[in-house]
Amino acid sequence: MSGGSQSDGEKSSSSDAAWRAPAPVAADVGIVAALGIEVGFLIDRLTNVRKYSGPHHSVVEGEYGGKLVALVVAGVGRHAARQGTQLLLDGHHPRWVFSVGFGGSLDPALGRNALVLPSEVLDLDGVRTTLEQPVPPESIGLGTRSGRLLTVDQIIRTAAEKAELRARYDADLVDMETSAVAAVCEARKVRFLAMRVISDDATTDLPPEVAALMTKPASYQVGAALRAIWRRPSRIKDFWALHEHAQEAADRLAVGVTRLVERLA
């Protein structure tokens, strides 16, 4: 058999070029999430799904309600969210970007599985961004409401911590990514909004082991959960409850986000 094979350098160059190639059509909506568990049900609702794989992130692209949607699972925290948003904008050029995922309640009136379409996002440095609400929260149904979202740099685990943040910032809920996504979109002049589903209410303390797992990717979570259960078998109920609650929240989020996509002009 004649003919030469590609060198390692040529293969790497070819792979990099394929990753840099833009999507053939600009997306209507780009979605940034931290963890796969947050958006699994959402991806299930997309049709004609395809995947663009890169060295650090993959982008899932599909269709919903006559719109093209591109979604990246960026990882936890502001730095990861910033990188994921930039990648999404560079490769898929969405008209809108959504920051979606789980959030922790600071407002006792916001119970688990409540949906929030924030009207304002702020961070611990006091930077505030007013968010567009082209779709009224009440039109989404499911009791969706507006609120002020505070982006923090670590899991807020105890009811006392939540109460302190509520008093200091007058915020309704917390997450760890939205302010970074908003900042990138503002700099790039891309329209932006957020949707969060409450995964833990304002009066609940998260067990330390469970809280730590919420910031880890799935591959890490399985091994860490097994180790934690081995050391403290009583925690198995906590892990099982976390899994069930996360599934419920993700399903609720998927319904809310798809309704939001449908109602965008």
Buried (B, 14 or more C-beta within 10 A) or exposed (E): EEEEEEEEEEEEEEEEEEBEEEBEEEBBBBBBBBBEBBBBBBBEBBEEBEEBEBEEBEBBBBBBBEBBBBBBBBBBBBEBBBBBBBBBBEBBBBBBBBBBBBBBBBBEEBBBBBBBBBBBBBBEEEEEBEBEEEBEBEEBEBBBBBBBBBBBEEBBBEBEBBBEBBEEBEBBBBBBBBBBBBBBBEEEEBBBBBBBBBBBBBEBBBBEBBBBBBBBBEEEBEEBBEEBBEEEEEBEEBBEEBEEBBEBBBBBBBBBBBBBBEEBE
